[in-house]
Amino acid sequence: MPSNTLYTKENEILTRLMREMRVAAGLTQAACSEALGKPQSYVSKIEGGSQRIDLLQLRDYCRVCEVSLTTFVRRFESAL
């Protein structure tokens, strides 16, 4: 596995699916970041692929978008 996972096809898929999930939930980046208690730049960096996200952050992101973490992971695995 490459030492820098930010610039992999897998990370591109992850960030695309996160953006799609947020949009499908009807949330702007600003609304999503507010619900997360983070600045809007946090969501922008994650969705832009320049900021890594850990499992707990992903779970919070899914919760805000009203999608279960397991559902999101299934979508991610299918997209790979």
C-alpha positions in Angstrom: 0.0 0.0 0.0 1.3 3.5 -0.8 2.6 5.5 2.1 0.3 8.4 1.2 -3.2 7.3 0.8 -4.6 10.7 0.1 -3.8 10.4 -3.6 -5.2 6.9 -4.3 -8.1 5.8 -6.3 -9.7 4.4 -3.1 -9.6 7.8 -1.4 -11.0 9.5 -4.5 -14.0 7.0 -4.3 -14.3 7.6 -0.6 -14.5 11.4 -0.9 -16.9 11.2 -3.9 -19.3 8.9 -2.0 -19.1 11.2 1.1 -20.0 14.2 -1.1 -22.8 12.3 -2.8 -24.2 11.2 0.6 -24.1 14.8 1.9 -25.8 16.2 -1.2 -28.4 13.4 -1.1 -29.2 14.3 2.5 -29.9 17.9 1.3 -27.0 19.4 3.2 -24.6 22.1 2.1 -21.0 21.9 3.3 -21.8 24.7 5.7 -24.9 22.9 7.2 -22.9 19.6 7.4 -20.0 21.3 9.2 -22.3 23.1 11.6 -23.9 19.8 12.5 -20.5 18.3 13.0 -19.3 21.3 15.1 -16.5 21.9 12.7 -15.6 24.8 10.4 -16.8 24.6 6.8 -13.2 24.2 5.6 -13.1 20.8 7.5 -15.8 19.4 5.2 -14.3 21.0 2.1 -10.9 19.5 2.8 -12.3 16.0 3.4 -14.5 16.1 0.3 -11.6 17.6 -1.7 -9.4 14.7 -0.7 -6.7 16.8 1.1 -7.7 15.8 4.6 -7.7 12.3 6.0 -10.7 11.1 8.0 -10.7 8.4 10.6 -13.4 5.9 11.4 -15.0 7.9 14.2 -15.1 11.0 12.0 -16.7 9.0 9.2 -19.3 7.6 11.6 -20.1 11.2 12.7 -20.3 12.3 9.1 -22.7 9.4 8.2 -24.8 10.2 11.3 -25.2 13.8 10.2 -26.3 12.6 6.7 -28.6 10.0 8.3 -26.9 7.1 6.7 -25.6 4.2 8.8 -21.9 3.6 8.8 -22.5 0.0 7.6 -24.6 1.2 4.7 -21.9 3.6 3.7 -19.2 1.0 3.9 -21.2 -1.3 1.7 -21.5 1.4 -0.9 -17.8 2.0 -0.6 -16.9 -1.6 -1.1 -19.3 -1.9 -4.0 -17.7 1.1 -5.7 -14.3 -0.4 -5.4 
